[in-house]
Amino acid sequence: MFSKIKKLYSQALKYLGFRDYDLPLNQSEDSRFLILLVGLMSFLAVLAFSGTFALNDMTSRWSSGLENKVTIEVPVETKEGHLLSNRTVNKETKKLASKLENNPIIKSVKILSHEEIQELISPWIGKDLTLNDIPLPGLIAVELRRSDSKSLDMLKANVKAISKYAQLETHHEWLGSLISFANTLKTLALFIALIIGGATVTAIIAGVRTRLAIHCKEVELLHHMGASDDYISRQFQRHSMILAFKGSVFGTLSGLFIMGIIVMLSNGSGGSLIPAIEISYMAVLFILAIPAIAALIAMVASRFTVLHSLQEMP
Amino acid sequence: MIKFDNIAFKYSENGQDILHDVNFTLKRGSYHFLSGQSGSGKTSLMSLMYLGHMPTSGQITMFGKKVNMLERDELSKLRQNIGVMFQDFRLLNHLSTFDNVALPLRISNRPEKEVKDHVNELIDWVGLGKHKTDLPPTLSGGQQQRIAIARAVIARPKLLLADEPTGNLDDKIGFRLMGLFEQLNRMGTTIVIATHNQKIIEQFGHPCLSLVDGTLEASPSNKIAQKIRNVF
């Protein structure tokens, strides 16, 4: 079955005007190894790039989602350690919201309902537990017109003047650390992709050198018959390009399949502790271009290796 | 047309000179035999003639061009004017008879239609019409030799070099092959044939270049034939 497909493939190539290599490159045993290696590298590259794209998407969602937004909390416990009743918390929260509503630096004010607060803390305590008897803090989501330090200072002063219990949560501190951590991961993923690229180039160069050594007599014959360096290198270029493309298609599709499963699992976790992973169509398009990029890298690496080696011939 | 001036050659920097003080000129359309005992430097001289190696010193002029002044691409083009028939044929075993013979034309970027026409004609002429798609290892030594001959002459080279071309052939086919070389020579191809076959040297009576201890002396063919007779 496989040999029939191979024969059909070779006939199709001949029909399209491609002919066999002048050098017996298809008989080299290392061809399969190169396909496997490039496949594996492409698989890892897909994971690294997907990770980068997912982190990029996540950090921009975090940033844009919380831009200009602050939360005012009326805690259930005072700084002195006294517990406030639910009634007091509700009263303080409503007072704050109504007074801030007309503030010119504020775009919108929204008191979070008990259900919304429950939704927020459900990943930690579960959904089955009833919160009626547990004291909950009052939370007000505030959107500022501008998120500069002047507006924040003004808001802080206003909140302090309205309620002695209320605290301002600007998100900036923890969000900054989170984004910085995500950016470090992105850089790491890109660095890994770079290492993968370097390793692929090294493997291709080693493969080409091996094939040059194996077929040195045939290469020498072509050279003596007047084949230019370009003519000889084109044979190796085409061969490496096809091998890299085959391996990379296999690796990329496998990588995308695994990423698809990860994305599905993350989305199916229903907003729990694991954030939903999303990969944009543009990112998928870029990942689908990996086989073409791998083929191009293989072609260029082969060309330079062969041209360099041929310089040793007169 | 082909001029060797004070050529010396050795394979490595610290090695011994294989050739020294080699001087000769081959006129366009000339026909020479090259003879010499084993180890006299015959193969090395042939290698210099097909530009497989560069001389350690001296100057080779080929088809009016000084070889050591040429760029790599120009050297490749120059090699396309030289047909070589190696003693061990050096066929590419993974290529069919047709593709082996077509190689020089494809290297010089001839259109595929021209390649097909010329190659089919020549393969028929050398009597391998039924073996166009066969691979060399499936053919006899004589048939492989005919592929090597066809490959050497397919691009109508200006210079044809043949290393012991009659080595594996019986006398009848050997003389027929020599007849082919005569025809090519009449069409203007310069021919150099390295051979030990004194019968052929005597019968065809072309000038003979004799290599002795790495240096060359030109002699009339009958004198060389006498020398070879004395050696063996």
Interface residues (C-beta under 8 A of the other chain):
Chain A: R19 D20 D22 L23 P24 N26 Q27 K217 E218 E220 L221 L222 H223 H224 M225 G226 A227 S228 D229 Y231 P314
Chain B: Y50 L51 G52 H53 M54 R72 D73 L75 S76 K77 L78 R79 Q80 N81 I82 V84 R90 L92 N93 H94 L95 D99 L103 P104 R106 I107 S108
